[in-house]
């Protein structure tokens, strides 16, 4: 009886969606959508883990690669973008102490990302469109292998996600700079300079330092959003290019794929994607670490001005590192490989290393601290990047890249440890921290489940990355299939760790559903009864 | 030339040691921050020393690898090196078209693999009998894709595409396509 009651009404019946503001509901909706697509990504991931041990009889290899195509896009756009955009659309107004510029636009972002992700996922699922997220030219337009209609819907889905992303960018920058009705005119120029790190750099050369108009976490959000904007433009352009070939094929014209230079396309594509992988992810994560450290400790961040400058350096670095994806492309100019691929990329060791130290010291200075859920997941996130960034720096070396490129090393110790331990645990830390604020004091159903979630995510993520990496060092390629059991020992161990990740997620999911109740989950999607633009209800 | 397996072994050791160190550090940190400690600010010297260490590590990695991994300077300067043998290989419709059934190479010869794609982006990699990788490169259509390599021990190697080119590319494997022979004659020629 108690179980059924809790499942329906949430822990102690404390969560009352009727008391939520529009902003709280918007953020929680983003979290629900983000977790929904995280579940997709985890399940797809487990299918691939099993397939790499032994191909599953009812899943053709075409479907396997369609899953592999959708998996990172669902994870990045469907899940991560949803959770991050939802959190930041709440946090920027929260930290700036002013309303969000447009709650309506925030809801547009939510639904465009949710629907767009479902469209491209469905196109892949139904038609096996599988050029992988890399879309190396001319594979996306290879209609001897892929369905034109499937590809068209796939690209349309991505474009819809990008439109939602553009709305997010507009909403963030408008919120920073606009003057709410009845307020004194905001110094939008000075706010923008502070947000983009220009004031921090200029202060290095000034005797009389100018005040910062935005807090450090807001500066991180703003600078990361610059990369979000650039990336959405590049993805939209690339999508339109591919769409031209698809529409032409549908109309019976066969456009020459050689009209597009494959190497130039690859440079363009990786320039754009590194704005995500080496730009917004690192900047947003650093900003989140700084915010969590100051909220958990109640203390000022150590070396705040250095942290501000490091964010701007990271932003500029993110525009200049793309050649580390082309170190094994023999036609890529050597000067780009050395300067962009090696030297500038090495800067990320410095910028992330700084963020790591600053966050750890801020926590250290406030000890003793209680090992709460936000703190333990924050430490997990820090560990994840401490493992994954050096792995990336190693493969961003011309000599080592020759024997590491496209092996499981890249996708294991680097990508998946960064994403599943570094990024995911940082996001979970923020979710656990914001949970009582966003739910007006709902109680977490089970601390035991939260503990299990932590250890399963940590051990599963690090373990899976490690075993994939070992396979890679022994020659196992990524984006490939081995049907004779050549690397089965590693793949079985990686799959067991993957299963841990799945169980950890299920524990978390169950914990959250039992905390808010099924009525609560449905209630999040109902319109708010409180007619206010405020983030929190008056009683909070 | 140092075998790539030796380089990978060194990297495995270094990265494993690093991982154990960072896991221990974070475990120790997590333990200590829940306990009361000595008051006192961290010296800024420690912070700036840490930053300097990061800069040195970042820069020195590439200087060290340039001077210790022999194929790095060879790769960067390959247009200035005369190869002893050239293999022109074509890739089209997910098939490698080799100039001969077996590519035979004498030990210590500098061999240029010149691979051309007539359609998609592929990869070109050489793998040992135990599936470990000797080297790989990307093969991009419309561009020259060449790699200069020197083998110092006998072996039989399989060619495999190391880049995804669609589901049909999964079987782009030419087993035992490259045979390296270190007989006495080839050793004497290169002394």
Interface residues (C-beta under 8 A of the other chain):
Chain A: X61 X62 X64 X65 X128 X130 X131 X132 X134 X136 X137 X138 X139 X142 X145 X146 X258 X261 X262 X263 X266 X302 X303 X326 X328 X329 X330 X331 X334 X338 X342 X343 X346 X347 X349 X350 X353 X354 X357 X360 X361 X363 X364 X365 X367 X368 X369 X370 X371 X376 X379 X382 X383 X386 X387 X390 X391 X393 X394 X397 X398 X399 X400 X402 X403 X405 X406 X407 X413 X466 X473 X474 X475 X476 X477 X479 X480 X481 X486 X487
Chain B: X4 X7 X8 X11 X12 X15 X18 X19 X22 X23 X26 X29 X30 X32 X33 X34 X35 X36 X37 X41 X42 X47 X50 X51 X54 X55 X57 X58 X59 X61 X62 X65 X66 X69 X71 X72 X75 X76 X119 X120 X121 X123 X125 X127 X128 X130 X131 X132 X133 X134 X135 X136 X137 X138 X140 X141 X142 X143 X144 X145 X146 X147 X160 X162 X163 X164 X165 X166 X167 X168 X170
